[in-house]
Amino acid sequence: MSRLFVPTLVLHVVVAVMGLGTIVSVPIVAAAARRNRQNTKEIFSWLSPLLRLSAVSLAVMLVTGILLDFAAQADFGILGGSEGRRCFCL
C-alpha cells in the first residue's frame, strides 16, 4: 500500500458519514413538510441543498473509492488482484 491509502481512507469514511446524514435527512424533511402541509416552494428550498450535497458526497465517495483501489495497488475491487484473485470487471 502507498502513503496515499490512509489519508484517502479517512476522507472516504468522513464523506460517507456526512453523506449518509444528508441522504437520510431528505425523507425526514419531506415527511415533516408533508405532515405540516407546507408550500411546495418552501419544501424545495430545504430539499434542494440537501439533494445537491448528497450528489456531491456520492461523487466524492466514487472518486475516493477509486483512489483507494489505486493506493492499495489494486489488491481489491475493479482492477482485480495481484495474487490471482477473480476480477470484478463487467
GIPEQUI-V914311 format. One record per residue. N is the residue number from 1. RES is the residue in three letters. PHI is phi in whole degrees, 0 to 359 (none if undefined). Layout:
# GIPEQUI-V914311
((N/RES/PHI) (N/RES/PHI))
This chain:
# GIPEQUI-V914311
((1/MET/none) (2/SER/267) (3/ARG/290) (4/LEU/283) (5/PHE/297) (6/VAL/295) (7/PRO/298) (8/THR/292) (9/LEU/297) (10/VAL/298) (11/LEU/298) (12/HIS/299) (13/VAL/291) (14/VAL/297) (15/VAL/294) (16/ALA/297) (17/VAL/293) (18/MET/292) (19/GLY/294) (20/LEU/296) (21/GLY/297) (22/THR/287) (23/ILE/293) (24/VAL/288) (25/SER/289) (26/VAL/299) (27/PRO/292) (28/ILE/293) (29/VAL/295) (30/ALA/296) (31/ALA/293) (32/ALA/295) (33/ALA/292) (34/ARG/294) (35/ARG/296) (36/ASN/271) (37/ARG/53) (38/GLN/277) (39/ASN/294) (40/THR/297) (41/LYS/297) (42/GLU/293) (43/ILE/294) (44/PHE/297) (45/SER/294) (46/TRP/273) (47/LEU/283) (48/SER/302) (49/PRO/294) (50/LEU/295) (51/LEU/293) (52/ARG/296) (53/LEU/295) (54/SER/296) (55/ALA/295) (56/VAL/295) (57/SER/294) (58/LEU/293) (59/ALA/294) (60/VAL/294) (61/MET/298) (62/LEU/297) (63/VAL/295) (64/THR/292) (65/GLY/295) (66/ILE/294) (67/LEU/297) (68/LEU/297) (69/ASP/296) (70/PHE/291) (71/ALA/293) (72/ALA/277) (73/GLN/57) (74/ALA/58) (75/ASP/282) (76/PHE/209) (77/GLY/97) (78/ILE/295) (79/LEU/279) (80/GLY/85) (81/GLY/214) (82/SER/278) (83/GLU/254) (84/GLY/79) (85/ARG/290) (86/ARG/290) (87/CYS/273) (88/PHE/268) (89/CYS/291) (90/LEU/281))
